[in-house]
Amino acid sequence: MADEHTAAPDGTAVRVALWRAMHVQVDPPPHLLEDEIGLQLAAPDDGWRARPDMDPAGTSGFRAAIVARARFIEELVAEQAGRGVAQYVVLGPAWIPLPNAGRGSPPAYGCSRSTSPVPRPGSGNG
């Protein structure tokens, strides 16, 4: 029997997307970012705001950290683009299914994490 994998978004990624949307919906202005695209992509059930991990007061610190990190990275990318960096690579923490070691073996997974701008050759930025 062939391995069957159900494609589903990572729960942490969905939570972060929903927290970014909540920042716009429940936190007072000025907002550090306005991002409700993840909410549209995740398309949660109507009762998503009633989830314990979506409590506005209980998640305010986590939400603030997520939004501040995103804003920092967006500003860093804009700054580096102004210095001539034409592209960058983001490697996030993600479990990547690797080929099975053998028939009947569970899949192996790899993980890496790094963020660094990739300087354009001759730009003087690297």
Summary of the structure (lengths in Angstrom):
residues: 126
radius of gyration: 18.9
end to end distance: 50.4
largest distance: 55.2
contacts: 252
relative contact order: 0.13
helix: 40%
strand: 13%
